[in-house]
Amino acid sequence: MNLFGLGISRRSLAIAAALVGTVSLAIGAHAALNTKRALDSAKAVAAGQMDSAIAGRPSRLALVIGNGHYPDANSPLTQPINDARALTGALRHEGFNVDVIEDASHDDMVRAIARMKAKVRADSVVMLFFGGYGIQVGRESYMIPVDATIWKEADVRRDGVSVEAVLDAVKAFGACAKLVVLDASRRNPYERRFRAFSHGLAPITVPDNALILTSASPGAVAEDSTGADSVLVTELLNHINDKADRPRAAETIFNQTRVAIARASAGAQVPSVSSSLMEDVSFNAKAGS
């Protein structure tokens, strides 16, 4: 058929083809938009379901600090950093959101504590681990940053971080349970500078619903072992990583750690456990803790 004989020009055909193409593109774009909207809606539903699931679980927060390189010490402490790394892996396996810092300055520790407080909810289980030097002054225990400049007891209050102050702050922000592990009952490297000195850590005031494990009894010093990890963290991890098919109470694990170290050392090192827990805090994530 002679289309040109019917009065249809090439230009008319081109315009018609263009219109058909435009309509097709419009239809395709509309379909793509609908598909994208459907996918976005599905993602939103999935995200909402995940948020609901997360919101339904108690939050688990941990601040892990390993300090080893103190300029004023005779030699670096190798165990605290190894302990911090090993404990971080175990706690993450247990569902803890872990903030770990090594060779922390005073500002590093203050910022990390602020980050932890910002995450605390009413149902939060909060765990603090500190490995390094701890000093008691005025019957209060202080965690010592690596940049501390200490010549007298007042410098400890200025440059150190009070364990009790951290616990009080976490409590004020509403955490339901507090777990503390302090591997800091070492001989004070600054003691010759003090007029008077006392060994180890002071008895720590236990706030409501808290559990505290220290590497030695109040006022006692625990000598470092020759292993890569400290005796305290080694035994603690042995009990946390127990292959039991049931959740295991943190208080039970802390007490078993204390007994194991006391027996292995023939009483030379006896860790201290203090508890005011009013509810169960369990480990063993595989068992659904």
C-alpha positions in Angstrom: 0.0 0.0 0.0 1.2 3.5 -0.9 1.0 5.3 2.4 2.1 8.5 0.8 -0.8 8.2 -1.6 -3.1 8.3 1.4 -1.6 11.6 2.4 0.5 10.3 5.3 3.9 11.9 5.3 7.1 10.7 6.7 7.0 13.4 9.2 3.6 12.2 10.5 5.0 8.7 10.8 8.0 10.0 12.8 5.7 12.0 15.1 3.4 9.0 15.7 6.4 6.7 16.4 7.7 9.2 18.9 4.4 9.4 20.6 4.2 5.6 20.8 7.7 5.5 22.3 6.9 8.2 24.8 3.7 6.4 26.0 5.7 3.2 26.3 8.4 4.9 28.4 5.8 6.5 30.6 4.1 3.1 31.2 7.5 1.5 32.0 8.4 4.3 34.4 5.1 4.1 36.1 5.6 0.3 36.5 9.1 0.8 37.8 7.9 3.4 40.3 5.2 1.1 41.6 7.8 -1.7 41.9 10.2 0.6 43.9 7.4 1.7 46.1 6.5 -1.9 46.8 10.1 -2.8 47.6 10.5 0.3 49.9 7.3 -0.7 51.7 8.6 -4.2 52.2 11.9 -2.9 53.5 10.1 -0.6 55.9 8.0 -3.4 57.2 11.1 -5.6 57.6 12.9 -2.8 59.4 10.0 -2.2 61.6 9.8 -5.8 62.5 13.5 -5.9 63.3 13.3 -2.8 65.4 10.4 -4.3 67.3 12.4 -7.4 67.9 15.4 -5.4 69.1 13.3 -3.2 71.2 11.8 -6.4 72.8 15.2 -7.6 74.0 17.1 -6.1 76.9 20.2 -4.2 75.7 23.6 -5.4 76.7 26.4 -2.8 76.8 30.0 -3.3 77.7 33.0 -1.0 78.1 36.3 -2.8 78.0 39.5 -1.0 78.8 43.0 -2.5 78.6 45.8 -0.3 79.7 49.4 -1.6 79.4 51.9 1.1 78.5 52.4 3.4 81.5 55.4 5.7 81.2 56.2 5.6 84.9 56.1 1.8 85.2 59.3 -0.2 85.1 58.0 -2.2 82.1 54.8 -2.4 80.0 51.9 -4.6 81.2 51.2 -7.1 78.3 48.2 -8.9 79.9 45.6 -6.1 80.1 45.5 -5.5 76.3 45.4 -9.3 75.6 42.7 -9.6 78.2 40.6 -6.8 76.7 40.8 -8.4 73.2 39.9 -11.8 74.4 37.0 -10.6 76.6 35.7 -8.4 73.8 35.3 -11.4 71.6 33.5 -13.4 74.2 31.1 -10.6 75.2 30.2 -9.9 71.6 29.4 -13.6 71.2 27.1 -13.1 74.3 25.2 -10.3 72.5 27.0 -7.4 74.1 27.5 -4.1 72.2 31.2 -3.7 73.2 33.2 -0.5 73.1 36.9 -1.5 73.6 39.8 0.9 74.1 43.5 0.2 74.6 46.1 2.3 76.3 43.4 4.8 77.1 44.2 8.4 78.2 42.0 10.2 80.7 40.1 11.9 77.9 39.7 8.5 76.1 38.1 7.0 79.2 35.9 10.0 79.9 34.6 9.9 76.3 34.0 6.2 76.4 32.0 6.4 79.6 29.9 9.2 78.0 29.3 7.0 75.0 28.2 4.2 77.2 25.8 6.4 79.3 24.2 7.7 76.1 23.2 4.1 75.1 21.8 3.1 78.5 18.1 2.1 78.6 15.9 1.1 81.5 16.4 -2.6 80.7 20.2 -2.3 80.0 22.7 -4.8 81.4 26.0 -2.8 81.6 29.4 -4.4 82.0 32.7 -2.6 82.8 36.1 -4.3 82.5 39.3 -2.5 83.4 42.7 -4.1 83.2 45.7 -2.0 84.2 46.8 -0.2 87.4 44.3 0.6 90.0 45.0 2.7 93.1 43.0 3.4 96.2 43.0 6.8 97.8 40.7 7.8 100.6 39.0 4.4 100.6 38.0 4.9 97.0 39.3 2.9 94.0 40.6 4.6 90.8 41.3 3.3 87.4 44.5 4.9 86.1 44.8 6.1 82.5 48.2 5.8 80.7 48.8 9.5 80.6 48.3 10.1 84.4 50.9 12.3 86.0 51.0 11.1 89.6 53.3 12.4 92.3 50.9 12.4 95.3 47.6 11.1 96.3 45.7 14.2 95.1 47.0 13.5 91.6 45.1 10.2 91.6 41.8 11.9 92.3 42.6 14.4 89.5 43.9 12.0 86.8 42.3 8.8 87.8 38.7 7.6 87.1 36.7 6.5 90.1 35.1 3.1 89.8 32.3 4.2 92.2 31.6 7.4 90.1 31.2 5.3 87.0 28.8 3.0 88.7 26.8 5.9 90.1 26.6 7.5 86.7 25.3 4.3 85.0 22.8 3.8 87.8 21.6 7.4 87.4 21.0 6.8 83.7 18.7 3.9 84.7 20.6 0.7 83.9 18.8 -2.3 85.4 22.0 -4.3 86.2 25.7 -3.6 86.4 28.6 -6.0 86.1 32.1 -5.0 86.9 35.4 -6.9 86.4 38.6 -5.2 87.7 41.9 -6.8 87.0 43.8 -3.9 88.6 45.0 -5.1 92.0 48.6 -4.6 91.1 51.5 -3.1 93.1 51.2 0.7 92.9 54.0 1.9 90.7 53.8 5.3 92.2 53.8 4.3 95.9 57.4 5.5 96.7 56.2 9.1 95.8 53.4 9.0 98.4 53.8 9.9 102.1 51.6 6.9 102.9 50.3 4.2 100.6 48.0 1.3 100.7 48.1 -1.8 98.6 45.5 -3.0 96.1 42.0 -1.6 95.8 39.6 -0.3 98.4 36.3 -2.1 99.1 34.0 -0.9 96.4 30.6 0.4 97.4 28.1 -1.8 95.5 25.1 0.0 94.1 21.7 -1.6 93.7 21.6 -4.6 91.4 25.3 -4.8 90.7 27.9 -7.6 90.6 31.6 -6.8 91.1 34.6 -9.1 90.6 38.1 -8.0 91.5 41.4 -9.9 91.0 42.3 -9.8 94.7 40.7 -9.1 98.0 40.5 -5.5 99.1 43.9 -4.3 100.2 45.7 -7.3 98.6 48.0 -7.4 95.5 47.8 -10.0 92.8 51.2 -10.7 91.0 51.0 -11.0 87.3 51.4 -14.5 85.9 53.8 -15.4 83.1 51.0 -16.2 80.6 49.8 -14.0 77.8 46.5 -13.5 79.6 45.8 -12.8 83.3 44.7 -15.6 85.5 41.5 -13.7 86.3 40.4 -13.3 82.7 41.5 -16.8 81.7 39.4 -18.4 84.4 36.5 -16.0 83.7 36.5 -16.9 80.0 36.7 -20.6 80.8 33.4 -20.3 82.7 31.7 -17.9 80.3 32.6 -20.2 77.4 31.3 -23.3 79.2 29.4 -25.5 76.7 26.4 -25.9 79.0 23.0 -26.2 77.2 21.4 -23.8 79.6 22.0 -20.1 80.5 24.5 -19.7 83.4 24.1 -17.0 86.0 26.8 -14.3 86.0 27.0 -14.5 89.8 27.7 -18.2 89.5 30.4 -17.7 86.9 32.0 -15.0 89.0 32.0 -17.1 92.1 33.4 -20.1 90.2 36.2 -17.9 88.8 37.0 -16.8 92.4 37.1 -20.4 93.7 39.2 -21.7 90.8 41.9 -19.0 91.2 42.0 -19.4 95.0 42.5 -23.1 94.7 45.0 -22.9 91.9 47.1 -20.4 93.8 46.8 -22.3 97.1 45.2 -19.2 98.6 47.9 -16.8 97.5 45.4 -15.0 95.3 41.8 -14.8 96.3 39.5 -12.7 94.1 36.7 -10.8 95.6 33.0 -11.0 94.5 30.4 -8.6 95.8 26.8 -8.8 94.7 23.6 -6.9 95.2 21.8 -8.4 92.2 18.1 -8.6 92.5 17.5 -10.4 89.2 19.3 -13.0 87.1 21.9 -11.9 84.6 22.9 -14.9 82.5 25.5 -15.9 80.0 25.5 -18.6 77.3 23.8 -16.9 74.3 23.3 -20.3 72.6 21.0 -21.3 75.3 18.9 -18.3 74.7 20.0 -16.0 77.6 
